[in-house]
Amino acid sequence: MDEQLLARMRSTPVLAGSLPRFDPGHADPAPGRQFAHWLGDALDDGVPEPHVMTLSTADRDGRPSARVLMLRGIDSDACAFVFASDAGSRKGHDLSANPHAALSWYWPLHGRQIRAAGSVEVLDAETARRDFLGRGEPSRVAGFTGRMSAPLAGPGAYDEERRRATGLVAADPGAVPAGHTVYRLRAEEMEFFQGDPDSFHVRLHYVRQGGDWRRGLLWP
Ligand SMILES: Cc1cc2nc3c(=O)[nH]c(=O)nc-3n(C[C@H](O)[C@H](O)[C@H](O)COP(=O)(O)O)c2cc1C
């Protein structure tokens, strides 16, 4: 790695400044609700794009892959997280072969990391329809290019496909691409990490046990 770049990277502070304190004794017994508290804090304090998260999946051979997605809904009581994508994409193929997946968020302004892992299910077609039709036109046009994750010959091929999709959406504004899918990850475990500038990080881990949650601290 370029020495100058390395020096600049290493001198960039992390978990610095005045971070909130987290008293795990006052955490919500339900991690979905604890997530909602922290998301509310992030929105209140202007954490950039707190609803962007990393989804990690693995294919049928266990090979992992990760990408960022938008969080499109939360069921705090059920501790479930909703996102949308194309079933024909790499993640779509991974999830149909192996429903186990993980989500993670990092909110630098608060030094907070949240992790969730569980099983992903596909929601019904009406939910997918409502999700898709609630989007702006550019997003709907992009949805109709319908080849997410496949090799693209060049920018020209995408322009051409966009033109075709724009015509399609204009002709039938209520159309929904067959692959548009809304997924729901129901967490089996969650972790809330509160970073500290002096490395007194706090990690609170929840594991689903029957209808309830067991929680405990983890070594940082
Ligand atoms: C900020 C941001 C938000 C994104 N949101 C989504 C999303 O909600 N759904 C989606 O399918 N892709 C979204 N993407 C694109 C994905 O990161 C990824 O490129 C795409 O889904 C293909 O991933 P895959 O090949 O692993 O299936 C987003 C990308 C960025 C940078």
The ligand as an SDF file (V2000), in Angstrom:
LIG
                    3D

 31 33  0  0  0  0  0  0  0  0999 V2000
  -26.5710    3.4500   -0.1290 C   0  0  0  0  0  0  0  0  0  0  0  0
  -26.9480    2.2210   -0.9390 C   0  0  0  0  0  0  0  0  0  0  0  0
  -28.2110    1.6800   -0.7750 C   0  0  0  0  0  0  0  0  0  0  0  0
  -28.5870    0.5410   -1.5050 C   0  0  0  0  0  0  0  0  0  0  0  0
  -29.8250    0.0040   -1.2930 N   0  0  0  0  0  0  0  0  0  0  0  0
  -30.1680   -1.1230   -1.9570 C   0  0  0  0  0  0  0  0  0  0  0  0
  -31.4290   -1.7570   -1.6930 C   0  0  0  0  0  0  0  0  0  0  0  0
  -32.2220   -1.3260   -0.8390 O   0  0  0  0  0  0  0  0  0  0  0  0
  -31.7190   -2.8740   -2.3910 N   0  0  0  0  0  0  0  0  0  0  0  0
  -30.8390   -3.4280   -3.3100 C   0  0  0  0  0  0  0  0  0  0  0  0
  -31.1740   -4.4580   -3.8950 O   0  0  0  0  0  0  0  0  0  0  0  0
  -29.6400   -2.8600   -3.5580 N   0  0  0  0  0  0  0  0  0  0  0  0
  -29.2850   -1.7280   -2.9150 C   0  0  0  0  0  0  0  0  0  0  0  0
  -28.0580   -1.1670   -3.1410 N   0  0  0  0  0  0  0  0  0  0  0  0
  -27.1360   -1.8420   -4.1010 C   0  0  0  0  0  0  0  0  0  0  0  0
  -26.4430   -3.0150   -3.4020 C   0  0  0  0  0  0  0  0  0  0  0  0
  -25.4030   -2.5500   -2.5580 O   0  0  0  0  0  0  0  0  0  0  0  0
  -25.8510   -4.0360   -4.4080 C   0  0  0  0  0  0  0  0  0  0  0  0
  -24.9640   -3.3810   -5.2910 O   0  0  0  0  0  0  0  0  0  0  0  0
  -26.9320   -4.7310   -5.2370 C   0  0  0  0  0  0  0  0  0  0  0  0
  -28.0790   -5.0270   -4.4580 O   0  0  0  0  0  0  0  0  0  0  0  0
  -26.3970   -6.0170   -5.8540 C   0  0  0  0  0  0  0  0  0  0  0  0
  -25.9280   -6.8500   -4.8290 O   0  0  0  0  0  0  0  0  0  0  0  0
  -25.6630   -8.4200   -5.0610 P   0  0  0  0  0  0  0  0  0  0  0  0
  -24.9420   -8.5320   -6.3900 O   0  0  0  0  0  0  0  0  0  0  0  0
  -24.8110   -8.8590   -3.9270 O   0  0  0  0  0  0  0  0  0  0  0  0
  -27.0010   -9.1110   -5.0820 O   0  0  0  0  0  0  0  0  0  0  0  0
  -27.6660   -0.0490   -2.4190 C   0  0  0  0  0  0  0  0  0  0  0  0
  -26.3900    0.5100   -2.5700 C   0  0  0  0  0  0  0  0  0  0  0  0
  -26.0330    1.6210   -1.8400 C   0  0  0  0  0  0  0  0  0  0  0  0
  -24.6480    2.1760   -1.9960 C   0  0  0  0  0  0  0  0  0  0  0  0
  1  2  1  0
  2  3  1  0
  2 30  2  0
  3  4  2  0
  4  5  1  0
  4 28  1  0
  5  6  2  0
  6  7  1  0
  6 13  1  0
  7  8  2  0
  7  9  1  0
  9 10  1  0
 10 11  2  0
 10 12  1  0
 12 13  2  0
 13 14  1  0
 14 15  1  0
 14 28  1  0
 15 16  1  0
 16 17  1  0
 16 18  1  0
 18 19  1  0
 18 20  1  0
 20 21  1  0
 20 22  1  0
 22 23  1  0
 23 24  1  0
 24 25  2  0
 24 26  1  0
 24 27  1  0
 28 29  2  0
 29 30  1  0
 30 31  1  0
M  END
$$$$
